[in-house]
């Protein structure tokens, strides 16, 4: 049985989306146990709306919330009644608990992982790796996407190794095509960090490094993993998501422009909804934090129930396939 904590506070749609997503996960995954962490009274009231296996669900009372307005490190140290603090305390002390999902403050989630959980031995820094859909129907990971603003080539190479294993184990990608985010595809392009990292990735026989990638090709389907520092990765992720959302707005505006277009929209309704689903990040879960001593998945702050479900599914798959052990072994072999 895989036991996952779900932080029910901190997100825009919390706690309802978190509770509903957890119930959906229980109904879909037989050997999953969920612990809902938050305001017990509110959670219990929410659960009255669903049918579920009560033997695989429990509640831990922690009614306080760490918000995005709190200073992450200070909040993790002082807000001991908060749901996020309680999640990390349970993760740190209870060996029967395998991982956690939260849609709360990114900074606080990262601070908690570093201060309360620690890193896998040999890992210099943990890194976020979200997943996006591609035009070929596959998935592409971005690592790092915001945990580490400043990096060196050793850290970026570790990001590549960790995320490569994640794609293999959680998504069954046999030989992920790994690229380095850069300003051009030529080997000599980029600053000193990119040139050093290119050489390191090229020399690493444990990954399938295919060279540099320009940001415009992220969703092309030609790559399975893009390696970058957290600053560049966060800009890449948010600009891509933003562009997709704006395109949907333009499409909707075009269809509503006149009667002819509205008729066309009616004819293409099924295809339009399919396109909307393709671009909706809620259908792809969250960003896993690779390199921490326990499994942590960070969902979007505006996650809906379906996104929380996929986040739990991600955490479950990581534990089921022993990803942390695989990362630990890979790092030990590289030393």
Secondary structure, 3 states (H helix, E strand, C coil): CEEEEEECCCCCCCCHHHHHHHHHHHHHCCCEEEEEEECHHHHHHHHCCCCCCHHHEEEEECCECCCCCCCHHHHHHHCCCEHHHHHHHHHHHCCCCCEEEECCCHHHHHHHHHHHHCECCCCCCCEEEEEEECCCCCEEEEECCCCCCCCCHHHHHHHHHHHHHHHHHHHCCCCCEEEEECCCCCCCCCCHHHHHHHHHHHHCCCCEEEEEECHHHCCCCCCCEEECCHHHHHHHHHHHHHHHHHHHHHHHHHHCCCHHHHHHHHHCHHHHHHHHHHHCHHHHCCEEEECECCEEEECCCCCCHHHHHHHHHHHHHHHHCCHHHHHHHHHHHHC
